[in-house]
Amino acid sequence: MKGMSEHPRPSVEDWTLPERSRPPLLGELVERIDEALATARASEAAVMTVGAAALDAAEQARRAAELAERASRAMGGNGRAPASPSEDGGMGDFAERADRVAERLRRLQHLPLSA
């Protein structure tokens, strides 16, 4: 009598995925998450450093514009710059733009980077 004994029993190899097709183990996933978190934290710290440097640069640009405007007035002798701001954009316009950039950077610095 021929029955089920003629069919070969499945072996462990029949149920095992090839190495390249296996999903990562839980420990490997935890390591990847930890690495991603460390990278995110380092990136956040770098962004904060760059933001602070940008704020400092904007403030220095504003101060430089004010000094240049004063020097220009002093050289003109009459308390006015040799060229009017409407003719060449003027240092006042530059200082205003620097102030706007500095304010935008200050607002960006206070935005949360992660949820």
C-alpha positions as CSV (number, residue, x, y, z in Angstrom):
1,M,0.0,0.0,0.0
2,K,1.4,3.3,-1.0
3,G,0.6,6.2,1.2
4,M,2.1,9.4,2.5
5,S,5.4,7.7,3.1
6,E,6.3,8.0,-0.6
7,H,6.3,11.9,-0.5
8,P,9.5,13.2,0.9
9,R,9.2,15.1,4.2
10,P,10.1,18.8,3.9
11,S,13.5,19.6,5.5
12,V,14.6,22.8,7.3
13,E,16.4,23.9,4.1
14,D,13.0,24.0,2.3
15,W,11.7,26.6,4.8
16,T,14.9,28.6,5.2
17,L,15.3,31.8,3.2
18,P,18.6,32.5,1.3
19,E,20.9,34.8,3.1
20,R,20.3,37.7,0.8
21,S,16.5,37.4,1.2
22,R,16.4,37.3,5.0
23,P,14.9,40.3,6.8
24,P,17.2,42.0,9.4
25,L,17.1,40.7,12.9
26,L,15.6,42.9,15.7
27,G,19.1,43.7,17.1
28,E,20.2,44.8,13.7
29,L,17.2,47.1,13.3
30,V,17.9,48.6,16.8
31,E,21.5,49.3,15.8
32,R,20.3,51.0,12.6
33,I,17.8,53.1,14.5
34,D,20.5,54.1,17.1
35,E,22.8,55.1,14.3
36,A,20.1,57.1,12.6
37,L,19.3,58.9,15.8
38,A,23.0,59.7,16.4
39,T,23.3,61.1,12.9
40,A,20.1,63.2,13.3
41,R,21.4,64.6,16.6
42,A,24.8,65.4,15.1
43,S,23.0,67.1,12.1
44,E,20.8,69.1,14.4
45,A,23.9,70.3,16.4
46,A,25.6,71.2,13.2
47,V,22.6,73.2,11.9
48,M,22.4,75.1,15.2
49,T,26.1,75.9,14.9
50,V,25.7,77.1,11.3
51,G,22.6,79.1,12.3
52,A,24.4,80.8,15.1
53,A,27.3,81.6,12.7
54,A,24.9,83.0,10.2
55,L,23.3,85.3,12.8
56,D,26.7,86.5,13.8
57,A,27.7,87.1,10.2
58,A,24.4,89.1,9.6
59,E,25.0,91.2,12.6
60,Q,28.6,91.9,11.5
61,A,27.4,92.8,8.1
62,R,24.9,95.2,9.6
63,R,27.6,96.8,11.7
64,A,29.9,97.1,8.7
65,A,27.2,98.7,6.7
66,E,26.6,101.3,9.5
67,L,30.3,102.0,9.7
68,A,30.6,102.4,5.9
69,E,27.6,104.7,5.9
70,R,29.2,106.9,8.6
71,A,32.5,106.9,6.8
72,S,30.7,107.9,3.6
73,R,29.0,110.8,5.3
74,A,32.2,111.9,6.9
75,M,34.0,112.0,3.6
76,G,31.1,113.9,2.0
77,G,31.5,116.6,4.6
78,N,27.8,117.6,4.6
79,G,26.4,114.8,6.7
80,R,25.0,113.1,3.6
81,A,26.5,110.3,1.5
82,P,28.0,111.5,-1.8
83,A,25.3,109.6,-3.8
84,S,21.7,109.5,-2.7
85,P,20.3,106.0,-1.7
86,S,17.9,106.2,-4.6
87,E,20.8,106.5,-7.1
88,D,22.9,103.5,-6.0
89,G,20.8,101.5,-3.5
90,G,22.7,103.1,-0.6
91,M,24.2,101.6,2.5
92,G,20.9,102.2,4.3
93,D,19.2,99.7,1.9
94,F,22.0,97.2,2.6
95,A,21.7,97.6,6.3
96,E,17.9,97.1,6.1
97,R,18.4,93.9,4.1
98,A,21.0,92.7,6.6
99,D,18.5,93.4,9.4
100,R,15.8,91.4,7.6
101,V,18.1,88.5,7.0
102,A,19.2,88.5,10.6
103,E,15.6,88.5,11.8
104,R,14.7,85.6,9.5
105,L,17.6,83.6,10.8
106,R,16.6,84.4,14.4
107,R,13.1,83.1,13.7
108,L,14.5,80.0,12.0
109,Q,16.7,79.3,14.9
110,H,13.7,78.9,17.2
111,L,11.8,76.5,14.9
112,P,11.8,72.9,16.1
113,L,14.0,70.5,14.0
114,S,12.3,67.3,15.1
115,A,8.9,66.3,16.3
